[in-house]
Amino acid sequence: MAEHYIPDDLPTRIQHYINGEFVDSVSGRTFDVLDPVSNETYATAAAGQKEDIDLAVAAARTAFTEGPWPRMKPRERARVLNRIADAVEAQETRLAQLETFDTGLPITQAKGQALRAAENFRFFADLIVAQFDDAMKVPGSQINYVNRKPIGVAGLITPWNTPFMLESWKLAPALATGNCVVLKPAEFTPLSASLWAKIFKDAGLPDGVFNLVNGLGEEAGDALVKHPDVPLISFTGETTTGKTIFRNAAENLKGLSMELGGKSPAVIFDDADLDAAIDSTLFGVFSLNGERCTAGSRILVQRGIYEQFCEKYAARAKNIVVGDPHDPKTEVGALVHPEHYEKVARYVEIGKSEGRLLAGGGRPEGLDTGNYIAPTVFADVKPDARIFQEEIFGPVVAITPFDDDAEALALANNTRYGLAGYVWTNDLARAPQLLAEPGSRHGVAQQPQHSGPAHAVRRGQGLRPRPRGRLPVHRFLHRPAGRPHHARQRPHPEVRRLGLAPVALSLVVPKRPRRPPQLIAQRGVARQRRTKPQPLNEERESHGQRHHHPHGPGAGHCPLRLHGPRSHRPGQIPGLLRGPARPARHL
């Protein structure tokens, strides 16, 4: 194995950042931060306690009540957010090195995380400028206005997998909407979070708007959740912790935004492109070391192709390169921490009694130290098995056969999770039928003839369903208890086939197929404009995520551009319009 790479200028002490200054804990307490390859301590971090959270919340509260940030015009805040994005992009290489060193992610997968983080800030900078309020008229009586305002201090608690990018998912909308924040990063990976302070300072963010307190979840995190001056908590992490936060937040009726655990199914029907399905499901569970909430860690395969799938899948899994995270050849690196390694290793041993081991099953040869586990594949796993039911969060997958659509749906929904799901089939009617079944808790996506990573249509966030028709920015804004009534508009059938939630769209069908128009739908106002033809299989970026939308046999040539609320960033979806041209009309 290549010599382990250690980034230059690695800090040996990580402090809190409160009211524009780096500070130690009031108590002086610290905790060790480990390198996941050697499991040796490379730094000590300040261990925040209740008194440190109190100081951070007081600074954020003062910045909110007395400072300029919540009173700036949206355009002024957007300029700051764009400067933040520029600074993040400029540090892409450095961020990838630190993220790989701190988390054990392969360097090839850590690269690009900075660009995704920067795009999150640009997205919300654009969005907040286009933010609008609503007015509802009660005929002959009154007009009601919806005036959205920043809430106050947002407590942000983030996970240890791809921490820098996931922190940007919370920081960008909270700051864009004029809130002040206290960030509590995961204790396993505090390194990259410490970079935000200088980035924000150089971009012109006022002191006190951003505060960071390191520490353990049961100490610093618990104090943040219970603090009476923090009306909003946004948490991404494990489901048990999420339940605890729900209970502790109930006392003060806090607003909660959560993305919790997942045990997502990937359903492979016998009419699917087998090689493409294998490509995608391998990536879906073994990329990012398997430490991802949307990992398709339960693969359900129709019985007619089951043995063939298992044989090919196991052969591919055995060829995955496990090694030092900084080696460009590495495809699976070291798990984040020895505690997590022990948890995953226990599940591997459990799996040996619950299924047929096809690949992996322990530490790879030649890697005697570090948190390494070989990509592990179990087949013939029963639905009541622990490795089928419980989130492992590592490079471990369970494969189970099924006979028909009804059994596939029952197996897919046979867990307590409901985060994501994947369907591989060339029958474009099958996926929405599965999704429409009562009790279906997983989102699905059709992947006909597609060789890239599968796209998860997220139907909910862990145990908490996601509101429809509103972007995450609205979680950080005050709004009235009642919801305005929107005129119902029937979405185009091809929109329904893609599994997209309807968001008050109005579409126009092109008159002539010779020069495909863009179809623009904004809050019920449709207009048509001519553009050059666009590629059919472009990426759509939504909430900082990149998803691939496939197009199957017989797909039309006309790209659809769909907007929800008019502030939504446009994305491209391959056109599925077929048949003879029709006069333009509303659908």
PELINRA-V762688 format. One record per pair of residues at least 12 apart in sequence whose C-alpha atoms are under 7 Angstrom apart, sorted by the first residue. I is the first residue (numbers start at 1). J is the second residue. D is the distance in Angstrom with one decimal. If there is no record, write none. Layout:
# PELINRA-V762688
((I & J & D) (I & J & D))
This chain:
# PELINRA-V762688
((4 & 324 & 6.6) (5 & 326 & 6.4) (7 & 97 & 6.5) (7 & 98 & 6.8) (11 & 43 & 6.6) (12 & 42 & 6.2) (12 & 43 & 4.1) (12 & 44 & 6.3) (13 & 43 & 5.4) (13 & 44 & 5.1) (13 & 45 & 5.8) (14 & 44 & 6.2) (14 & 45 & 4.4) (14 & 46 & 6.3) (15 & 45 & 6.0) (15 & 46 & 5.2) (16 & 46 & 6.5) (16 & 212 & 5.5) (16 & 213 & 4.9) (16 & 214 & 6.1) (17 & 197 & 6.9) (17 & 211 & 5.4) (17 & 212 & 4.9) (17 & 213 & 6.6) (18 & 56 & 5.4) (18 & 59 & 7.0) (18 & 208 & 6.7) (18 & 211 & 4.9) (18 & 212 & 6.3) (19 & 59 & 5.5) (19 & 207 & 5.2) (19 & 208 & 4.1) (19 & 211 & 6.5) (20 & 207 & 4.7) (20 & 208 & 6.0) (24 & 46 & 5.7) (25 & 46 & 5.6) (25 & 47 & 6.3) (25 & 48 & 5.7) (25 & 52 & 6.3) (26 & 51 & 7.0) (26 & 52 & 6.4) (29 & 46 & 6.1) (29 & 47 & 5.3) (30 & 44 & 6.1) (30 & 45 & 5.3) (30 & 46 & 4.4) (30 & 47 & 4.5) (31 & 44 & 5.5) (31 & 45 & 5.4) (31 & 46 & 6.6) (31 & 47 & 6.0) (32 & 44 & 4.6) (32 & 45 & 6.4) (33 & 45 & 6.9) (33 & 188 & 6.5) (35 & 101 & 6.7) (35 & 102 & 6.1) (36 & 103 & 6.7) (36 & 104 & 5.8) (36 & 334 & 6.1) (36 & 335 & 6.6) (36 & 336 & 5.5) (36 & 337 & 5.6) (36 & 370 & 6.1) (36 & 371 & 6.1) (37 & 104 & 6.9) (37 & 334 & 6.1) (37 & 370 & 4.3) (37 & 371 & 6.4) (38 & 369 & 6.6) (38 & 370 & 5.2) (39 & 370 & 6.2) (46 & 214 & 6.1) (46 & 215 & 6.8) (47 & 214 & 5.8) (47 & 215 & 4.3) (47 & 216 & 6.9) (48 & 213 & 5.9) (48 & 214 & 5.5) (48 & 215 & 4.7) (48 & 220 & 5.3) (49 & 219 & 5.7) (49 & 220 & 5.1) (50 & 220 & 6.2) (50 & 223 & 5.3) (53 & 213 & 6.8) (53 & 220 & 6.6) (53 & 223 & 6.6) (53 & 224 & 6.2) (56 & 182 & 6.6) (56 & 211 & 6.0) (57 & 182 & 6.7) (59 & 208 & 5.1) (60 & 153 & 6.2) (60 & 180 & 5.5) (60 & 181 & 6.3) (60 & 208 & 4.9) (60 & 209 & 5.5) (61 & 153 & 6.2) (63 & 208 & 5.3) (63 & 209 & 5.8) (64 & 152 & 6.3) (64 & 179 & 6.9) (64 & 180 & 6.1) (69 & 178 & 6.0) (69 & 206 & 7.0) (70 & 150 & 6.9) (70 & 178 & 4.2) (70 & 179 & 6.3) (74 & 128 & 6.0) (74 & 129 & 5.3) (75 & 129 & 5.6) (77 & 176 & 6.4) (78 & 125 & 4.3) (78 & 126 & 6.9) (78 & 176 & 6.9) (80 & 203 & 5.9) (80 & 204 & 6.4) (80 & 205 & 6.8) (81 & 121 & 5.7) (81 & 122 & 6.7) (81 & 125 & 5.9) (82 & 121 & 6.6) (82 & 122 & 5.7) (82 & 125 & 6.7) (83 & 203 & 5.4) (84 & 199 & 6.3) (84 & 200 & 6.4) (84 & 203 & 5.6) (85 & 118 & 4.2) (85 & 119 & 6.9) (85 & 121 & 5.8) (85 & 122 & 6.4) (87 & 199 & 6.3) (88 & 114 & 6.1) (88 & 118 & 5.8) (89 & 114 & 6.0) (89 & 115 & 5.7) (89 & 118 & 6.1) (92 & 114 & 5.1) (92 & 115 & 6.9) (95 & 114 & 6.6) (95 & 192 & 7.0) (96 & 110 & 5.1) (96 & 111 & 5.1) (98 & 192 & 6.4) (99 & 192 & 6.3) (100 & 325 & 6.3) (100 & 326 & 6.8) (102 & 189 & 5.8) (102 & 191 & 6.6) (103 & 189 & 6.4) (103 & 336 & 4.9) (104 & 325 & 5.5) (104 & 333 & 5.5) (104 & 334 & 4.7) (104 & 335 & 5.9) (104 & 336 & 5.7) (105 & 288 & 5.9) (105 & 289 & 6.6) (105 & 325 & 5.7) (105 & 333 & 5.5) (105 & 334 & 6.8) (106 & 325 & 4.2) (106 & 326 & 6.2) (106 & 330 & 6.0) (106 & 331 & 6.1) (106 & 332 & 6.3) (106 & 333 & 5.4) (107 & 325 & 5.8) (107 & 326 & 5.1) (107 & 327 & 7.0) (107 & 328 & 6.3) (108 & 328 & 6.0) (109 & 288 & 6.9) (113 & 165 & 5.8) (114 & 165 & 6.6) (116 & 165 & 6.6) (116 & 544 & 6.0) (117 & 165 & 4.8) (117 & 168 & 5.4) (119 & 544 & 6.2) (120 & 168 & 6.5) (120 & 169 & 6.4) (120 & 172 & 6.4) (120 & 543 & 6.8) (120 & 544 & 4.9) (121 & 172 & 5.1) (124 & 172 & 6.3) (124 & 173 & 5.9) (124 & 176 & 6.2) (125 & 176 & 6.3) (127 & 567 & 5.3) (127 & 568 & 6.7) (128 & 176 & 6.3) (128 & 177 & 6.7) (130 & 567 & 5.1) (131 & 567 & 6.2) (133 & 146 & 5.6) (133 & 147 & 5.8) (133 & 148 & 6.7) (134 & 146 & 5.1) (136 & 484 & 6.8) (146 & 479 & 6.6) (146 & 480 & 6.8) (147 & 479 & 6.7) (148 & 477 & 5.5) (148 & 478 & 5.2) (148 & 479 & 5.5) (149 & 477 & 5.2) (149 & 478 & 5.2) (150 & 177 & 5.8) (150 & 178 & 5.4) (150 & 179 & 5.4) (150 & 476 & 6.2) (150 & 477 & 4.7) (150 & 478 & 6.2) (151 & 179 & 6.4) (151 & 476 & 6.1) (151 & 477 & 5.5) (151 & 478 & 5.6) (152 & 179 & 5.2) (152 & 180 & 6.3) (152 & 231 & 7.0) (153 & 179 & 6.0) (153 & 180 & 4.9) (153 & 181 & 5.4) (153 & 230 & 5.2) (153 & 231 & 6.6) (153 & 232 & 6.9) (154 & 179 & 6.8) (154 & 180 & 6.3) (154 & 181 & 4.8) (154 & 182 & 6.4) (154 & 230 & 6.0) (154 & 231 & 6.7) (154 & 232 & 4.9) (154 & 233 & 5.9) (155 & 181 & 5.9) (155 & 182 & 5.1) (155 & 183 & 6.2) (155 & 224 & 6.5) (155 & 230 & 6.4) (155 & 232 & 6.1) (155 & 233 & 4.7) (155 & 234 & 6.3) (156 & 170 & 6.8) (156 & 182 & 6.1) (156 & 183 & 4.8) (156 & 184 & 6.1) (156 & 233 & 6.0) (156 & 234 & 5.0) (156 & 235 & 6.2) (157 & 183 & 6.1) (157 & 184 & 4.9) (157 & 185 & 5.9) (157 & 234 & 6.2) (157 & 235 & 4.8) (157 & 236 & 6.6) (158 & 184 & 6.6) (158 & 185 & 5.1) (158 & 186 & 5.9) (158 & 235 & 6.1) (158 & 236 & 5.5) (158 & 237 & 7.0) (159 & 185 & 6.7) (159 & 186 & 5.2) (159 & 236 & 5.9) (159 & 237 & 5.5) (160 & 186 & 5.3) (160 & 188 & 6.3) (160 & 189 & 5.5) (161 & 291 & 6.4) (161 & 292 & 7.0) (164 & 192 & 5.9) (164 & 193 & 6.1) (173 & 473 & 5.2) (174 & 476 & 5.8) (177 & 476 & 6.5) (177 & 477 & 6.8) (180 & 209 & 4.4) (180 & 210 & 6.1) (181 & 209 & 6.1) (181 & 210 & 5.2) (181 & 211 & 6.1) (182 & 210 & 6.2) (182 & 211 & 4.7) (182 & 212 & 5.5) (183 & 211 & 6.2) (183 & 212 & 4.7) (183 & 213 & 6.3) (184 & 212 & 6.1) (184 & 213 & 5.3) (184 & 214 & 5.7) (184 & 221 & 6.6) (185 & 214 & 6.2) (187 & 214 & 6.7) (187 & 215 & 5.8) (187 & 216 & 5.7) (188 & 337 & 6.9) (225 & 245 & 6.7) (225 & 248 & 6.8) (225 & 249 & 6.2) (226 & 248 & 6.1) (226 & 249 & 6.3) (228 & 252 & 6.7) (231 & 254 & 5.0) (231 & 255 & 6.2) (232 & 254 & 5.5) (232 & 255 & 4.7) (232 & 256 & 6.0) (233 & 255 & 6.3) (233 & 256 & 5.1) (233 & 257 & 6.4) (234 & 256 & 5.9) (234 & 257 & 4.5) (234 & 258 & 5.8) (235 & 257 & 6.3) (235 & 258 & 4.9) (235 & 259 & 6.6) (236 & 258 & 5.7) (236 & 259 & 4.8) (236 & 260 & 5.8) (237 & 259 & 6.6) (237 & 260 & 5.2) (237 & 261 & 6.7) (238 & 260 & 5.4) (238 & 261 & 5.3) (239 & 260 & 5.0) (239 & 261 & 5.2) (242 & 260 & 6.7) (258 & 461 & 6.3) (258 & 464 & 6.9) (259 & 461 & 4.5) (259 & 462 & 5.3) (260 & 461 & 6.2) (260 & 462 & 4.2) (260 & 463 & 6.8) (261 & 293 & 5.8) (261 & 417 & 6.8) (261 & 462 & 5.5) (262 & 293 & 5.3) (262 & 294 & 6.1) (262 & 391 & 6.4) (262 & 417 & 5.3) (262 & 418 & 6.5) (262 & 419 & 5.4) (262 & 462 & 6.4) (263 & 296 & 7.0) (263 & 297 & 6.2) (263 & 298 & 6.8) (263 & 390 & 6.9) (263 & 391 & 5.6) (263 & 417 & 6.1) (264 & 294 & 6.2) (264 & 295 & 6.2) (264 & 296 & 4.8) (264 & 297 & 6.1) (264 & 298 & 6.3) (264 & 419 & 6.6) (264 & 420 & 5.3) (264 & 421 & 5.2) (265 & 296 & 5.3) (265 & 297 & 6.5) (265 & 298 & 4.7) (265 & 299 & 5.8) (265 & 300 & 6.9) (265 & 412 & 5.5) (265 & 421 & 5.1) (265 & 422 & 6.3) (266 & 296 & 5.5) (266 & 298 & 6.2) (266 & 299 & 4.8) (266 & 300 & 6.0) (266 & 421 & 5.9) (266 & 422 & 4.5) (266 & 423 & 5.8) (267 & 299 & 6.0) (267 & 300 & 4.7) (267 & 301 & 6.1) (267 & 422 & 6.0) (267 & 423 & 4.7) (267 & 424 & 6.0) (268 & 300 & 6.0) (268 & 301 & 4.8) (268 & 302 & 6.3) (268 & 423 & 6.2) (268 & 424 & 4.8) (268 & 425 & 6.7) (269 & 301 & 6.3) (269 & 302 & 5.2) (269 & 424 & 6.1) (269 & 425 & 5.5) (270 & 302 & 5.7) (270 & 304 & 6.3) (270 & 305 & 5.9) (271 & 425 & 5.8) (271 & 426 & 6.0) (272 & 424 & 5.7) (272 & 425 & 4.4) (272 & 426 & 5.6) (272 & 448 & 6.9) (273 & 449 & 5.8) (276 & 449 & 6.8) (276 & 450 & 6.0) (276 & 451 & 4.4) (277 & 424 & 6.6) (278 & 313 & 6.2) (279 & 451 & 6.4) (280 & 451 & 6.6) (280 & 452 & 5.9) (280 & 453 & 4.7) (280 & 454 & 5.6) (281 & 296 & 6.7) (283 & 453 & 6.4) (284 & 296 & 5.5) (284 & 453 & 6.7) (285 & 297 & 5.7) (285 & 395 & 6.4) (285 & 397 & 7.0) (286 & 332 & 7.0) (286 & 375 & 6.9) (286 & 395 & 5.2) (287 & 332 & 6.8) (289 & 332 & 5.1) (289 & 333 & 6.2) (289 & 335 & 6.7) (289 & 394 & 6.1) (289 & 395 & 5.8) (290 & 393 & 5.8) (290 & 394 & 4.2) (290 & 395 & 4.4) (291 & 393 & 4.7) (291 & 394 & 5.1) (292 & 393 & 6.4) (294 & 419 & 6.8) (294 & 420 & 5.9) (297 & 396 & 6.9) (297 & 397 & 4.7) (297 & 398 & 6.3) (298 & 388 & 6.5) (298 & 397 & 6.0) (298 & 398 & 5.1) (298 & 399 & 6.0) (299 & 398 & 6.2) (299 & 399 & 4.7) (299 & 400 & 6.3) (300 & 399 & 5.9) (300 & 400 & 5.0) (300 & 401 & 5.6) (300 & 402 & 6.6) (300 & 408 & 7.0) (301 & 400 & 6.3) (301 & 401 & 4.9) (301 & 402 & 6.1) (302 & 401 & 5.6) (302 & 402 & 4.9) (302 & 403 & 5.6) (303 & 401 & 5.4) (303 & 402 & 5.6) (303 & 403 & 5.6) (306 & 401 & 6.3) (314 & 358 & 5.8) (314 & 359 & 5.7) (314 & 377 & 6.6) (317 & 359 & 6.7) (317 & 375 & 6.2) (318 & 359 & 6.0) (318 & 360 & 7.0) (322 & 374 & 6.8) (333 & 372 & 6.8) (334 & 370 & 6.5) (334 & 371 & 4.9) (334 & 372 & 4.8) (335 & 371 & 5.1) (335 & 372 & 6.2) (337 & 371 & 6.8) (338 & 371 & 6.2) (341 & 371 & 5.7) (344 & 392 & 6.1) (344 & 394 & 6.2) (345 & 362 & 7.0) (347 & 387 & 6.8) (347 & 392 & 6.9) (348 & 361 & 6.1) (351 & 387 & 6.1) (354 & 381 & 6.2) (354 & 385 & 6.2) (355 & 378 & 5.5) (355 & 379 & 5.6) (355 & 380 & 5.4) (355 & 381 & 4.8) (356 & 378 & 5.3) (356 & 379 & 4.9) (356 & 380 & 6.0) (357 & 377 & 6.1) (357 & 378 & 4.6) (357 & 379 & 6.5) (358 & 377 & 5.4) (358 & 378 & 5.8) (358 & 379 & 6.9) (359 & 375 & 7.0) (359 & 376 & 5.2) (359 & 377 & 5.1) (360 & 374 & 5.0) (360 & 375 & 5.3) (360 & 376 & 4.2) (360 & 377 & 6.6) (361 & 374 & 6.6) (361 & 376 & 5.3) (362 & 374 & 5.9) (375 & 395 & 5.0) (375 & 396 & 6.1) (376 & 395 & 6.2) (376 & 396 & 4.7) (376 & 397 & 6.4) (377 & 396 & 6.0) (377 & 397 & 5.2) (377 & 398 & 6.3) (378 & 397 & 6.2) (378 & 398 & 4.9) (378 & 399 & 6.1) (379 & 398 & 6.0) (379 & 399 & 4.6) (379 & 400 & 6.2) (380 & 399 & 6.2) (380 & 400 & 5.3) (381 & 398 & 6.2) (381 & 399 & 6.1) (381 & 400 & 5.3) (382 & 400 & 6.9) (383 & 411 & 6.9) (389 & 415 & 5.6) (409 & 434 & 6.6) (413 & 440 & 6.3) (413 & 441 & 6.2) (413 & 442 & 7.0) (417 & 462 & 6.1) (417 & 463 & 6.7) (418 & 441 & 5.1) (418 & 442 & 5.0) (418 & 460 & 6.4) (418 & 462 & 5.6) (418 & 463 & 6.6) (419 & 442 & 6.0) (419 & 458 & 6.2) (419 & 459 & 6.6) (419 & 460 & 5.5) (419 & 461 & 5.5) (419 & 462 & 5.1) (420 & 442 & 5.2) (420 & 443 & 5.1) (420 & 456 & 5.7) (420 & 457 & 6.5) (420 & 458 & 5.3) (420 & 459 & 6.8) (421 & 442 & 5.2) (421 & 443 & 5.0) (421 & 444 & 4.9) (421 & 456 & 6.1) (422 & 444 & 4.9) (422 & 445 & 5.3) (422 & 454 & 7.0) (422 & 456 & 6.3) (423 & 444 & 5.9) (423 & 445 & 5.6) (423 & 446 & 5.4) (423 & 447 & 6.7) (424 & 446 & 5.9) (424 & 447 & 5.2) (424 & 448 & 6.6) (425 & 446 & 6.6) (425 & 447 & 6.4) (425 & 448 & 5.7) (426 & 448 & 4.8) (431 & 444 & 6.5) (431 & 445 & 6.8) (431 & 446 & 6.1) (432 & 497 & 6.0) (432 & 499 & 6.3) (442 & 459 & 6.3) (443 & 456 & 6.9) (443 & 457 & 5.2) (443 & 458 & 5.4) (443 & 459 & 4.9) (444 & 456 & 6.5) (444 & 457 & 5.8) (444 & 499 & 6.9) (445 & 457 & 6.0) (445 & 498 & 7.0) (445 & 499 & 6.5) (447 & 550 & 6.2) (448 & 550 & 6.7) (448 & 551 & 6.9) (448 & 552 & 5.3) (449 & 552 & 6.2) (450 & 550 & 5.9) (455 & 547 & 5.3) (455 & 548 & 6.1) (469 & 503 & 4.9) (469 & 564 & 6.9) (488 & 504 & 6.6) (489 & 504 & 5.8) (489 & 505 & 6.6) (490 & 587 & 6.8) (491 & 505 & 6.4) (491 & 587 & 7.0) (492 & 587 & 6.2) (494 & 576 & 6.5) (503 & 564 & 5.4) (504 & 523 & 6.1) (504 & 524 & 6.4) (504 & 564 & 6.8) (505 & 521 & 5.6) (505 & 522 & 6.8) (505 & 523 & 6.5) (505 & 524 & 5.8) (505 & 564 & 6.6) (506 & 521 & 5.2) (506 & 524 & 5.2) (506 & 525 & 6.6) (506 & 526 & 5.8) (506 & 586 & 6.4) (506 & 587 & 6.7) (507 & 519 & 6.3) (507 & 520 & 7.0) (507 & 521 & 5.9) (507 & 526 & 6.3) (507 & 586 & 5.8) (507 & 587 & 6.1) (508 & 526 & 6.8) (508 & 584 & 5.7) (508 & 585 & 5.6) (508 & 586 & 5.5) (509 & 584 & 4.9) (509 & 585 & 6.2) (510 & 583 & 7.0) (510 & 584 & 5.6) (511 & 581 & 6.0) (511 & 582 & 5.7) (511 & 583 & 4.9) (511 & 584 & 5.4) (512 & 581 & 5.9) (513 & 581 & 6.5) (516 & 533 & 6.1) (516 & 558 & 5.4) (517 & 529 & 5.9) (517 & 530 & 4.9) (517 & 531 & 5.9) (518 & 530 & 6.7) (518 & 531 & 6.7) (518 & 559 & 6.7) (518 & 560 & 6.1) (518 & 561 & 6.1) (519 & 560 & 5.6) (519 & 561 & 5.5) (519 & 562 & 6.9) (520 & 561 & 5.9) (520 & 562 & 6.0) (520 & 563 & 6.8) (521 & 562 & 5.9) (521 & 563 & 5.4) (522 & 563 & 5.7) (522 & 564 & 6.2) (522 & 565 & 6.1) (522 & 566 & 4.9) (523 & 564 & 6.7) (523 & 565 & 5.6) (523 & 566 & 6.2) (534 & 559 & 6.7) (536 & 557 & 6.9) (536 & 559 & 6.4) (536 & 574 & 4.9) (537 & 549 & 6.5) (537 & 550 & 6.3) (537 & 574 & 5.9) (538 & 572 & 6.3) (539 & 572 & 6.9) (540 & 571 & 4.9) (540 & 572 & 5.7) (541 & 571 & 6.4) (549 & 573 & 6.3) (549 & 574 & 6.8) (551 & 574 & 6.2) (555 & 575 & 6.6) (555 & 576 & 4.8) (555 & 577 & 7.0) (555 & 578 & 7.0) (556 & 575 & 5.4) (556 & 576 & 4.7) (556 & 577 & 5.0) (556 & 578 & 5.4) (557 & 575 & 5.9) (558 & 575 & 4.7) (558 & 577 & 6.9) (559 & 572 & 6.7) (559 & 573 & 6.0) (559 & 574 & 4.9) (559 & 575 & 4.3) (560 & 572 & 6.3) (560 & 573 & 5.5) (560 & 574 & 6.4) (560 & 575 & 5.5) (561 & 573 & 6.4))
